[in-house]
Amino acid sequence: MSELQPQIQLQLAAEPPLDPQEMQFWLDKVASWGQADRPDTRRDTSLHLSRLRDFLQRLLTLINNVCSTTETMKRLPLLGQFLGRLCWNPYVTADATGRGLLFQCLWGLYSEHPGNAVERKANQWMRKVLCQLATEEDDAPAQALMKQIGVSPKEYHFEVLRKMVALLQENIGKSCSSLGDINHRCSCDSILATSEACVPLVTCPEAAPLIGALLQQPGTCVRAALSEDFLDAVSSAYSSQCLSLEEPAVFSLWYHNQSSLEDAVLSLLERALTNSGSNPQKQLEQSLLPKACTQHCSMFLVVNDIFRSILKQAEGKESVKYFIQAFTSCFLRELALQPQQTRISLKAMFPQSPPSLLFPLLTRPSEMPQEAWRHHLNWLSGSLQRLTEEEEEGDGDNSGSTRLARYHTVFEAWFLLVQCAHWVQAAVQLLVTSEPEDRGPLLWLLIFYHHPTNRGHHRARLLVHGKEAWDHLRSLFLMSARPLPVDRLQPLVTLLSPQPQQPALSPLLILNLFLNCAVFLQQTPSAAAEIIQTVVERSGLVDEAERVLSSLEFRLNEDNCLSSDTNGVHLRMQALQNTLTRMHAASRPAEN
């Protein structure tokens, strides 16, 4: 292929002419790029791809408006060299849009019935070039055209791409931390250029090892920065499942690109919340997010900030609390699997939590004897109560910063309780299965969990209502008469469907107590299911009941916290789950 001439004179007829200076600009560019085998040319090619696509689109319009290949070649004598050089540039052909435009330009020059030597020679040259551009991923029309002109699709383009990726990966294999002699030139300055050059390659499977190597490049040098365009492109390709990355590369992507991490958290949360009645624990166990947060403290802090923001906007949304609790549980389990010498401390992970509550709440119920639960829960309840009293006593303080600090302390204590809600669930179980005396601390803990802000200083009145509701629930499940009188069930339905008046206990608090009574109090499975069906159906809380029961089952299996009546508990739980499943199915609109 001969060298491009320094000056090109284009004479176009009635068609909108291409700017000669612009044509000259692109001719010079493709000549200087070559096969983009240097960091500076790779970077320059990547930066100009968008403008090149626009130019190729206008060039295609011109080719389609000319009556023959012979006429096109007269008007654009070096068009073949221009297109041919682009075809040998893997950064251009790796871009799906650019490769498609090249294909259409070449097809526009192909003569179905060549009438002279120029057109026959052009057809012969295009057969060779189209072998390079054709891939198995091309669409059906492209494959049909290839078959028509007698060209078999080949993998030449991908072979060139593989070699280029291997070369780039070798170039970034050495960082300044791996050089034995400090006088040797640091190769980290090529990282930025290489990452920029990789932008059009992010959806190419062959480039995945190179992208992974870039993401995991040790950040020991200020020169080893990654292009923001590269990180955004990789994040978009990975989230849309157009790019497959190994686990360490995914962790590095989230570490380097906070928006990618935020999108991953919100996407996982949205999937969990839109799947009503499901336990988010199963989705989280299949996610890399909890494990990723154990690798970098900063990532866990970002995730926690997202949870804080969501909780402040949706204080009473129980499904959000369940998700946060499930995430924290998975995170702590993954953290425990990390080597002790490299494990990040809990104080660093929870810097805003009240220090006195951190380890008592992060300890799981299964890590201590059940005989110690009541003492532990009474201590937690007392500690939280003192924090809230200090906040409320300081409401008259004229110092805004002091009030804000007290509010922040109470919020962080409540946030930690939400993350460690296994103790809330343990309090409900203990309240149901133990003797009724000394129930005050347990009920206070439950009311604080569901009503953390104590708006209007109504917590004392809510505590009274909570004791009354608990007495009613307990007497209801201890009754032997069947079926239960409707007048005994209606007050419970009313509690689960409160009128817009204050103060009112959270229906989810009552529902939690209600379902724990059905599971732990020694009723027959059929009797427990009968009460559930009547009350839940009338209150319309089928999805919420399914979620509570699913969470309860998971905790019982994980913590193994049943010391007696294990078989009866599982039988009642199975009967309740079957009942709720039937109710949920019956509530769906009939399919045509």
N, C-alpha and C positions, 0 to 999 in steps of 0.2 A: 504494500500500500504506500503510494508516494506521499511525500511531505506536503502539508497544506501550504498554499501560497499566502504571502503576507497580505495581499490585497485581493478582494473579491468584488467584482462588478456584477450586480444583479439587475436584470431588466425584466420587469413584470408588466403584464398587460393590464387588463381591466380589473383584475383582482386587487384587493387591498394590499399594497406592497409591504414587505417586511422592511423595517428600518435597516439600511445597510450597515450602520454603526452597530446595531444590536446583533446582526448576523455576524459581523466581524468579531464582536465581543465573544460570542459563543464558539466560533471557530477557534479563536485563540485559547479559550478555556479548555475545550476538549483536547487540543494539542498539548497544553501544559499539564493536564491531568494524566494523560496516558492511561495506565491501568491502576492509577491511584495506589501505588505501592510505597508511598512515603507519608509520614504523619501529616505534613502540611497540605499535601494534595488530597488526602483522605478527608481532612477537616474542611478544606475549601469545597470539595465535591458535595459533602453533606450539607453545608450551609447554603449552597446554590440550588439544591434539588427542587425546591418549590418553584423558583423562577424558571428553571429548566422545563418543568412540566408545562407551565403556561406557554413557553415558547414552542414546545413540541406540539401543543394543541393548535396553535395558530399555523404552524408549519403543515400539520395534517390537513387543515382546512384548505390551504393553498394547493396541496398535492391533489386533493379530491376535486378541486375546481379546474384543474388543467386536463385537457382532453386525452393526453397520452404520456407514456413514460419518456418517449423521445423528446417531447416538448418540454417536459419537466426538467430533464437533464440539460437541455439547452439553456433554460433559464437559471437553473441552479447546478452548474457544472460540478461543484464539489459536494453536492448533497450526499452522495454515496460515502465519501470519506468521512463526512460529519456523522452520519448515522452509524457507519461501521466502527468508528472510534468509540462511540457511545456503547455499542454492543459489547465491546471488549472491556468496558469499565464495570467491574462487578458491583460497585456501589450504585450505579444507575440501574443495572438490570435486576438487582435485588429488590428494588422498589417496585411494588406491584403496579402502581399507576404509571410510572415511567416505562416499565417493561411493556405494559399494554399499549401505550402510545407509540413506542418504537415498533411494535408488532403491526399496528395499524398503518404507520407510515410506510413500512416495508411492503405490506400487502397492497397499499395504494400504488406503489411503483411496479408491482408484479403485472406482467402482461399475459393475459390468458391465451392470446394468439399473437405471439411476437412477430412483428413485421419486418424487422431488420436486425443487423448484428448488434446494435446497441442494446435493444430490448432483450435479445437472446443472452447476451453477456450479463445484463442486469439480472435476468431470471436465474442464471447459473450462480451468480454471487449470492442472491437472496436465499437460495436453497441452503447454502452453507451457513449463512447467518441465522436463518430461522431454526436450524438444528440447535443452535446455541440457546435461542430464546424460548423454544417450546419446552414446556414442562408438563408433568402429569397433572399438575394443579390447574392448568389452563382450562378455560371453559369449553363447552362442546363445540360452539361455532369455530373457535380457533383450531381445535383438533380436526374439524371437518375440512377447513381450509388447508391445513397441513397435509392431509391425506390427498386432497385434490391435486396438489402440486408435486406429490410423490416424495414428501419428506417425512421420515419417521422421527417421532419425538425422542430426544436423547437427553442425557443427564449432564451434558457438558457444562451448562451454567452452574449447576450445583457442585460439580467437581472443582471449578474455578473458585467458587465461594468457599468450599471446604479448605482449600489450600490457603486462601487469603485469611480465613479465620484462624487456621493453625499458625500462620506467620505472625498475626497480630497477638495471639495468645502467648507465643514465645517471646515477643518483644516486651510484654508486660510482666513476664514471669519473674523478672528481677526488680526488686525495689532497693531503695538505699539501705534498708535494714539488712539486706542479704549480701551487700558488698563487703568484702573483707578489707579492702583498702579505701580509706576515706578520701583519697585523692582521685579515685575513679569517678567518672561522671555519673551523676544520679540519673536513672532512667525514669523517675517518677514524673518528669515534666511531659512525658508522652501520654500519660494516663488521660488527661483532659482531652487532648486531640483525638485519642483513640475512642473515648466514650462518645465524643461528638460524631465521629465517623460511623459509629454503630447505630445511630438513631434510625436510619432506614432499614436496618437489618433485624430489628427486634422481633419481628414476626417470622423470621426464617429459623426453622428448627436447627439448622447447621450452626447458627450463631449462638445457640444457648450456652455452650461451654465457655465461649468468649465473654458473654454477658455475665455469666456466673463468676468468672475469674475477675472481671472488672469490679463487680459488686463486693467481692471478698478481698480485694486488694488491701493489704494492711495500711491503715491510716497513720503511718509513722512520719509522714512528710507533708508539709503544707502544699507541695506541688502535686500531690496525688489526689487532687480534687476531681470529682466526677461532674460532668456537665448536667445542669438542671434539666435541659431538654432531654438528655439521655434517661435520667431518672424518671421524668414524667412519661416518656414513651414506654419504658419498661413497665412502669406501674400500670399504665393503660392496657398494654398488651397482656399482662399477667391477670389483671382483674377481669378482662373480657375472655380469658382462657385461650388467648392466641399465642401464649408463650408458656412453656413448661420449664420450671426452675427446680433445682435441687433444694432441699430444706435449708442448708446454710445460706444459699443465695437469696432465698425468700426473706430470711431473717435480716440479711444485710440490706436488702431493698427497703424493708420497713425501718431499719435503723437510719439509713441515709436519707429517706424521703418520708417526712412526717405526714404529708397529705395522703400518701399511700397507706400508711398505718391507720390513719383516721378512717379512710374509706373502708379498710378491711374490718375495723371494729363495727362501724355503722352498718355495713352490709350484713355481717353476722348477726347483729342485734335485730335488724329488720327481718331476716329470715326466721329468727327464733320467735319474734312477736307475732308474725303473720300466720304462723302454724299453731293455731289455737289448740289448747289441750295437751300440747307436747311438752316434754321435759327438755329444756335447752341443754342439759348435761350431755345428751347423746351427740348433739351437733358440735358442742365444744370439744368433746373427746376426739372428734375427727378433724378439728381445726388445729393449725399450727400456732395460733396466737398465744395461748397460755404458755407453751414451751418457749416461744420467741421472747416473751417478757422475762423469762428467767435468765436469758443471756445478757440482757442490757437493762439496767435499772431505769434508764431514761425512757425506755419504751413502756415499761409498766407505769411510770408516772404519767405519761401521756394518756394511756388507757384509763387510768384512774381519774384524770381530769375530765375525760369524756363522760365517765359514769357520774361524776359530781354534777356536771352541767345538766345531764338528763334527769337526774333525781330532783334537782331544784325545780325543774319544769314539770315533773310528773311525780310529785311526792307520794300520791296515793295509788299509783299504778303498780299493782302487785306483780304483774308479769315482768316489769323492768327490774324489780327487786330480785325476783327469782333468777333472772339472767345474771345479774351482778354477783349473786351468791354462788351460782354455778361456775361462773368464770373464776372467781377467787378460789373456789374449791379445787378446780382443775389446775390453776396456777400453783397453789401450795403443794399439790401432789407432784407436779413436775419439778418444783424447786427442791423438794426432798430427795429427788433422784439425782440431783447434781452433786458432783464431788464436794466434800466438805471444804476442801482448801480453796475452791474457786466459787463457792456459793456466796451470793450477795446477801448481806445481813437484812433481817426483817425491818430493823430500824431505818435502814436506808430506803427500803421499799415503801414504808409507811411513815414518812417523816412528819406528817401533819396529825397523825393519830395521837390521842393522849397516851403518853408512855405507860401509865399505870394500867391501862386497859388492853394494851396491845397483845401481850402474850397470853393473858387470861382468855381473851376472845379468840385468838388464833388457835388455841388448843382445842382439839376436837373432843366431843363427849366420849368417843371411843378410847381416848387416851387416858381416861381416869375411871375408877370404879363407879358404878351407878349410885352407890351409897354416898358418894361425894358430890353428886350433882346438885342436890338441894343447897348445900352450903355454898358451892361455887356460884349458883344462880342467885342466891340471896346476896352474896357479896357483889356480883355484877349489878344487880338491881339497885343496891344501896349506893354504889359508886356513881352510877348514872343519875340517880335521884339527887345526889349532892351537887353534881355538875349543873343540873337544870335549876336547882334552887339558887345556886350562886348567880346564874344568869338572870333569873326572875327578880332576885333581890337587888340586882344592879340596874334594873330598868330605870330607876330614878336618877342614876348617875348622869351628870350633865356632860361627861366626856364621851363624845361619839366614838372615839377610838376604843375606849374601854368597853362600851356596849358591844361594838363590833367584834372585839376579841373574844368576849364571853359567848356571843352567838356562834362565832366560828368554832370555838371549843366544843360546844354542844352539838353543832352540826357534824363535826368530824367524829365525835363519839357515836352519833347515830349512824353515820355513813359506815363506820367500822362494824357496827352491829348488823347493818344490812349485809355487808360482805361476809360476816360470820354468823348468818342467821341460823346455823345449825343449833346455836344455843337458844334461839327463840323457839325452834321446833322442839328442842328438848324440854323447854319450860312448859309448852303445851302438853307434851306427853306426861310429864311429871304431875302437872295439875290434874290431868284426867285420871291417872292411875294411883295417885297417893291419897291420903286422908285429906278431908277438906280443911283442916285447921292450917293456919299459917299460910294462907293462899295469897295474902296481900302483896308480897314482893314479886311473886310470879305474875300476877295480874298487872301490876304496875309496869313490869318489863314489857309485857305484851302491848299494853296501851301506849307506852312510849314508842315502841317499834312502829305502831300504826298511826300515832298522833304525836310526832316529834316536836312540833312547834308550839303546842299548848296555846293556840290562839284564844284570846279572851280569858285565859287562866281557867279553862274548863276541865283540866285534867282530873281534879279532885271529884268533880261530878261524874266524869266519865268512869272513874274507878268505881263509884257507887253503882252506876249502870252496869259495869262489867261484872260485879259481884252478883247483881240480880240476874243477869243473863246466864251466868254460870250456874247459879242455883236452879234455874229453870231447866237448863240443858241436862244437868245431872239427874234431876228428878224425872225428866222425860225418858231418859234411857234406862232408868232403874224400874220403870213401871212394867208390870207383868201383863196387864190387860192388852189384848189384841182383838181387833185393830184399835189403834190409839184414837181417842176422841179428837174430833177436828178442833174443838175449842182449846185443846192443849197444844196443838201444833200451830195454830194461827199466830200466837204471840211471837213464835220463832220466825215465821214467815215475815211478820212485820219488822222484826229486827234486821232481817236480811234485805228488806226493801224499805229503808227509812225514808221518811218525808223530808223535804228540804227545810229542816229546822235544826237549830243548834241548841245544845250540843247533841251529837249522835255518834254512837259507836260505829267504827268502820265495819261494814258488812263482811269484809274479808276476815276481820278478827273473829267475828261470830262464826263465819263459815269454817275457819280453821279449828276452832273449839268444837264445833258441831261434828266435823268429819273425824277428828281425833276421838271424840266420844264414841262414834259409830265403830271405829276400828278397835279401840282398846277396852271399852267397857264390855263385859262378857254377855252380850246379847247373842242370839242365834244369828247366823248370816242372813237368813230370810227376814228376820225382824229388823235388823239394821238396814237392809236394802229397802224395806217398806217405808221406814221413816225418811230415808234419803230421797227416795223417789217423790214422796208427797211434798216435802219441804223445798227441795231444790227446783222441782218443776214449777211450783207456784212462785218462787222468787226469781226464776229465770237466770240462775247462776250456774248453768251446766258446764260451760267452758272453764269457769273459775274453779269449780269443784273438781273437774278432771285434772287441772294443773296442780291443785293442792294435793290431791291423792297421789299423783305421779311423783311429786317432790317427796312426799312422805315415804313412799315405797323405796325410792332411791336411797334416802337417808337410812332407813332401817337395814337395807341390804349392805350399804357401805360401812356403817358403824357397828352393825351386828349388836344392836342395843336392846334386844329382847331377852329377858331373863326367865320369863314364864309365859304360859299360854301362847307359845310361838305359833303352834298350828292353828289355833283359833283366830289369831290376828291375821294370818295370811288367808284363811278361809273367808273372813269377813271382808278383807280388802279386795279379794277376787270378786266376791258377790257385789260389792259396791262399784267396782270398775265395770263389771258386766252391765249393771243397771244404768250407769252413766253413759256407757257406749250405746245402749239401746235408746236412751233418751236423746242422745246427740243425733243418732241416725234418724229418729222419728221427727226431729225438729227441722231436718233439711227438706227443702222443697222437692217434691217428686219430680223425677226426670222423665222427660217425654220419651 
